[in-house]
Amino acid sequence: MLLFSIGFLEIRFVDILDITLVAILLYNVYKLIRGSVALRVSLGFLSVYLVYLVVKATDMEMLTTILGQFMSVGVLGALIIFQNEIRKFLLLVGKTTSFKDFTFGNLFNFKKVGERDGYDITPIIEALKSLGATNTGALIVISKDDTLRFFAETGDLLDAKVSKRLLLSIFFKNSPLHDGAAIIHKARIVAARCILPVSENQNIPASMGLRHRAAIGMSEERDDVAVLIVSEETGQLSYVAAGKIYHNLSPIEIRTKLNEYLSRRIEVTKQEKDNKDGETEENSQDEDKVLKA
């Protein structure tokens, strides 16, 4: 069914539907790989493809041949490089069998990303203090923007409000949930006993055990999360973000790090606004100078 025409282009209802579905698919794929290594790999792959188009258009035969061979196995290479992300996507699609809570807004997640949601981190800090005092090992992943559903489903789903007593119960040495990590999103404990990817970084000191390697591995896999560790051997507290570990911190330092993490995007937005206001003011001053001249 023809809707309208733009010059020689005929826009049909099917075309609008096609574009909308592709936009939804691309947005959800972006949400799946956002903050992960896969996003940076995708940008690198896209850059190589753009270079290939340029050298092909300029008739550079040698580079065109080399890059052409690389691009010819692009689909197979993508399957190998993104095997974990493809597996996550298929698992999510396979488990989404109920449509009773489906709304169009859920596809696009209209809520602003990066909002702190104003929840109190005091229960987490108090739990860390108690766990550290008794040398009880703990691993906690905190996420602002994503429920980390794929990692949450490797453990036991809880969806419970964060409290000191609940965290102590989870990581109690005789608790069936104490192995693995607890995932916290928007002041709720999404899941416990979750399995995290272990870092293969050879520069990690041998004194750090599997719990620390899992925390670093998680922060390497997703650079938009913060991970808290309580050492079972020493009771020391550590904070991990973006592949970097801050070892032997006090509860006050942990609180500072978490506050910085939770308010980071708000501060960036505010700084961008201040910069824009400053540019506007500077432009106004320049205009005044021109008028005076």
Buried (B, 14 or more C-beta within 10 A) or exposed (E): EEEEEEEEEEEEEEEEEEEEEEEEEEEBBEBBBBBBBBBEBBEEBEEEBEEBEEBBEEEEEEBBEEBEEBBEEEEEEBEEBBEBBBEBBEEBEEEEEEEEEEEEEEBEEEEEEBEBEEBEBEBBBBBBBBBBEEBBBBBBBBBBBBBBBBBBBBBBBBEEEBBBEBBBBBBBEEEEBBBBBBBBBBBBBBBBBBEBBBBEEEEBEEEBEEBBBBBBBBBBBBBBBBBBBBBBEEBBBBBBBEBEBBBEBEBEEBBEBBEEBBBBBEEEEEEEEEEEEEEEEEEEEEEEEEEEE
